[in-house]
Amino acid sequence: MEYNLTINDRTDTVHVDITGDNSFEAAVDQDEFEVSFARISDHKIAIQVNGQTFNAHVTRTDGAKVIMIDGRTFTVRDADLAEQTKTSGGKGMATAETEVTPPMPAVVILLAVAPGDRVEQGDPVVTVSAMKMETTLTAPYAGVVTSVNVAEGDKVMPGQILVDIEDQP
C-alpha cells in the first residue's frame, strides 16, 4: 500500500507491505526499512527498525499522531486526508471519522456483518488483531451494509475502508 505522510514539515510517499501480525516493510525514496513492533501500554510501543530497538510514546492530537522517540518528536499526518479536508471546506475530518478503518496495520479476524445487514451506530462490524491485541470496529452510524471489502485473514492498513455502510437513520 502507498501513503503520503507528512512528518513534521516534510511530505513523503511511503510504500508499506505487511509481512506479519506485528511487522511490515516500508520504503521511502531509496531507503528501505524492516519494522516490527509490540505494544507495551496504551501509548507506548517497542519498535525495531532494521534490527535497532526503540521505545516510542504515541498520542493523537488535531488529526495527527505525535510520536516521541529518544527525546525527538515527530508529528505524523496523512497528507491525502489533510488535502481532502482543505478542499472540502473542513468536512474531510468528519468524513474520516465515519469510516470503518483500522487504527494501525492489522489482520482481520472476524467479520460480524454481510452486505444487506442493517446496523445501528455502535454495532460491531469487524474485529482486527494488531500487536497481539484485538480491536472491534463499530458502525459509525445507523445504516445498511452495502459492501464488505475484506475477508477474514486479510492484512489491512489504516485508511483502508473495510466495510461500506449507506447512511440510513
Secondary structure, DSSP 8 states (H G I E B T S, - for coil): -EEEEEETTEEEEEEEEEEETTEEEEEETTEEEEEEEEE-SSSEEEEEETTEEEEEEEEEETTEEEEEETTEEEEEEEHHHHHHHHHTTT-HHHHHTTSB--SSSEEEEEE---TT-EE-TT-EEEEEEETTEEEEEE-SSSEEEEEE---TT-EE-TT---EEEEE--
